[in-house]
Amino acid sequence: MTGSGRRGRSVGSVGGVVGGVVGGAGHGGVGHSGPVELRQLRYFVTVADTLHFGRAAELLHIVQPAVSQQIRRLERELGTELFDRSPRHVRLTEAGECFLPAARSVLAAEEHARSVVGELLRPQRQTLRIGTSAGLGDHLDRVLDRLAGKSPELAVDLVSAPVRERLRQVAEGRLDAAFVRGGSEEDRRRGPDGLRVVEVWRDPLVAALPARHPLAARSEVDLADLAELRLALTPRSNHPSLVDLVVGACAAAGFEPRPSTGAGTLQDTLSAIGAGQPTWTVVYAAHARLLRSERVAFLPFRDAGLALTTSLVVRAAAPTPRLTLLLAACKALNSDDNDR
């Protein structure tokens, strides 16, 4: 489509915004059967995320034919197919891949507009939505305590999700912020655009080993002392920053850790360690302070470098009043930790 063709659409219409993306990509003209609706964009994004019309319908709490019908209408309006459908798979077409970021952007703008109005109309019923992960320990409790002291009327909704999902929900406005552990700048750049990373605290790691092991009687432990035990770690795909830190530190200490077999959740691993298996793992110190077990010993490392930074990821736009409160609570917590 030519530039003059795109200017023919109303600048204020959703169809003009998203239609220009597809048309500009060279995938055919934009139709004129009617305006693009927000629900069509929402259906499209859900199908794109699941690549399954039936699963998308379940998530949207509607019947599958309604999803298919609205997607077809959206495709007619845009003048191009967004999905490659076959009996065995559903895939985004090239036009669909191009259209998806624009659709997400429109939905995020709608969500932000609703939140702005909601804050004005319901100042006493604000909710702060925070993405979290396991093991934040007493750090998170102390942040929430500070928030409650500063703004008792502020409700907090904690959402646990994989890190990439947390980042995407922040970018889309479904979360106000998300805690993220570790990660290089390169890893962060691979996330959605329009995000800002604020480092909030450093979390040391401690070793977890059987309480009956001779090393458990010590007040702290060297990594080299653990070389004869098997190391139980989460798969690298789950937490590359943590795995790379621990494996790299072991190499610097002069040994390659022997992996344990059958590693599952952290709770499964700690249960196996408590049963006396010659195994060790690492736990965040803040989390270890909340864990109570007579069968597992938690020992700090002599190497103070075994720590990961926890950051708060927020949208790059100006923070809302409730997000400002969260940032202030994290900053105060960091100051308290530095004074200890």
N, C-alpha and C positions, 0 to 999 in steps of 0.2 A: 504494500500500500504506500502511496506517496504521502509526503508531508501535508499537502493540501487536503487529502482525504481525511487525515486524522483531525485537521482543524475543523472539519465539518461537524464533529460531535460537540455536544455541550461540554464546556470545560468543567462544570460542576458535577457532571454525572459520573457515577461509578463506571458505567460502560466506557466512557471516554478515557478514564484512567487505565483500566485494565485492557481495554481493546487496543489502545495505542501500543502497548507492550507487544502483543501478538502480531499486530499489523506491522510494526516496525521491524520485527524479526523476519519478515518475508514469508509468512505462512498463509497468505491469502487475505482477502478483504474482510472487514468487519461487517456483520449483517446489521439490519435495521428492523428486526421483527419486534423489538421491545427493549426496555432497559434491563441491564443486568441487576439481579437482586442480591442482597447480602446473603440470603439463605442459600442461593445457588453457589456463591463463593465458599460458604461454610461447608456445604455438601462436597464441593470439589476438593477442598483442602483435606477433608476427612477421608475421602476415597484415595487421594494422593498419598496420605500418610499410611493407610492400611493396605492399599492396592487390592482391595476386596470389597465389592459393593455390599455383600451381605454383612460383613463385619462393620462397615461404615454405617449401615442402617441401624445395627444394634447400638452403636455408640451415640447415634443421633436420636435414638428412641422413636424411629419411624419405620415404615415398611420399605422393603427394598425397591419395589416398583416406583415409589415416590422419589427415591434417590436417583434412580436411572432416568426417570422422566425429567427431573430438573437439570441433570447433567446434560441431557440431550438438548434441552432448551437453551442452556448456556452455550453449548457448542454451536447451535444454529445462530445465536446472537453474535458470537465471535467469528463465525464463518470458518471454523476449523475444528478438527477433532482433537480433543485433549487427551484421550486414552486410546491405547491400542488394546482392543478386547479380543480374547480368544477363549475357547472352552477351558483352557488350562491356566491362563494367566491374565492379569490386567496390568498394563504398563503405561506410564506416561509417554505420550508422543513428544517429539522435539518441541512442538508448540506448547504442550502441557508443561514441560520442564521450564520453558521460558515464562509461562504465565503464572506458575506457582508462587514465586517470590512477590509478584505484584498483588496476587490475591491475599497472601499473608499480610502484606503491608496495609491493605484496605481494612481487613478484619482487625488488625492491631489498632488502626486509627479509630475504628468504631469503638473498640473496647476502651481506649484511652478517653475518648469523648464521654462515654458513659461514666467512667470513673471520676472524671472532673466534675460532671454534674452531680454525681452521687455524693461526692464530698461536700458539695455546697448544700444539698438538700438534706443530707443525713449526717451532720457533723458529729453526732453522738453515737453513731453506729458504724464507724469506720472499721475496716478489716485490713490487716496487713498480711499479705500472702507471701510466705517465705519458703523457698525450696531448700531442703535439707538432705543430709545423708547420714548414714549410721556412724556412730562414734564421735559426734561432736561433744558429747559428755557434758561436764559442768560448765563449759564455756557457754553453750546455748542456754542453759538454765540461768546463768548470771546475766546474760543479755536480756532474756525475757523478764527477769526480775527488775532490771533497770527500766525497761519499757513500761512495765506495770506501775512503777513508782512515778514515772514522769507523766504517763497518760493512762489512767485507770480505765477509761472508757474505750480504749483501743483494743479490739479483738485481734488475735493472731491465729492464722490458719497455716499450719506446717504441712508442706507437701513433700513427700519423699519420692524421688524419681532418679533415674540414671542421669549422669552429669550432662550429657548432650540434650536430653529432654528438658532438664532444668534451664539450661541456657536458652533453648528455643522458647520456652514459656515466658522467660523474662523479656526476650526480644519481642514477643507477640503481645505483651502486656497482661498475660494471664497470671504472672507472678510479679510482685513488686521487686523482689531481689532473690538471690540464691547463694547459699554458701557453697564454695568449691575448694577442694583441697589440692594443693600441688599444681602441677601443670606448667609447662614452659610457655614463654610468650608465643612460640610457634603454635602450640596447642590452642592457646586462647584465640589466636588469629583465625584458626579454622572454624571457630564458632560463628554464630550469626553476627552480622554487622550491627552497629548502633549500640554496642554494649561498653560499659566502663568497669574496670576491675579495681577494687579497693582492697589492699591487703589489710587484714584486721588482727591477726595474731599468728604466732609461731607455735606449733604443737609438737613437743618432743615425743619420740617413740620410746617405749619401754619393752623389754623382753618378757615374754610369758613362757614359763617352763614348769615342769612338774615340781610341786612343793617338796617332794621327797628326794629330788636330785641334790647332790652335794653343793652345786653352785647356788642353790636357793638360799643357803645360809649367809650368803654375802650381801652387802648393802648395795653393791653395784657390780656390773659385769662388763668384761671386755668382749668384743665380738669374737676374737680368736678363741676364747674359752668355749664357744658354742659350736666349734667346727665339727665335733664328733656327733652332734645331734642333728637330726633331720629337720629341715626348715619347712614349715607349712605356711604358704602364702596364697592369697587370692590369685587367680590367673591374671597375667599382665594386661589382658584386654579389659579387665574390670577396673584396674587402677595402675596405669603404667608409671606414674610418678612415684608411687610408693614402692612398687617392685624394683624399679631401676635404682632408687635410692638404697634400698636394703642390699640388693645383689652387688651394686657397685661398692658399698661400704665393706661387704665381705671380701670382695676382691682386693680392696686396699689393705685389709687385715691379713691377707695372705692365703685365703682359701676360697674354694668354690662351694657354696652350700649344697648339701645333698637334699633334694626335694623329697618330701614325704608323699605317700600315696593316699589317694582318697580324700584330698582336702575338700571340705564343703564350706558351710557358713562359718563365721567366726565362732559362733556358739558351739557348733559341732567340733571345731578344732580345739577350743578350750576344754570341752568335755573329754576329748581324747587325751589331751595333755594332762588333765586332772586324773585320768585313769592310770597314769604312769608311763605312757608311751614316750620313748626317747625322742621327743619332738619339741621344737620351740617355734614361736611366732612373734610378731610385733603387734603392739596395741598402742593406740594414742594414749598419752599420759592422762589427758582429761577424761577419756573413757575408762581407763583402768581405775581411776579414783571412784568410779561408780560401781565397779565390779567387785563382788565379795565372794571369795572362794578359798576355803582352807586347803584345797588340793592344787591350786595354781599359785605360783609365786610371780609377782610382777617386779622386775628389777630395772632400774635406770641404767643406761649405758654410760661408760666413762667418756665416750666420744660424744661431745655435746652437739656435733654436727648432724646427728640422726634426728632430724626434725623436718616437718613439712609446713609450708605456709598455708593458712586458710584465708581465702579472700571472699569478699562479698561482691557479687556481680550484679550490676544495676544497669538500667538504660542510661545512655549518654545524655538524654534530655535532662532538663532541670528537675531535681528531685521534688516529689510531693511532700507536704508537711509530715505525713506519717513515715515516709522513707527517711526524711531528715532526722527524725527521732531515732530510727534504727541505726543510722550511721553514727549518731552521737553516742548511743549506747555501746556500740562496738569500739569506738575510739576510747571511751572511758574505761572499758574492760582492758584494752591493750595497755593503757597507762597504769592501771592497777597491777597487771602482770609484770610490767617493767620495774615497778617499785618494790616488788617482793624480793 
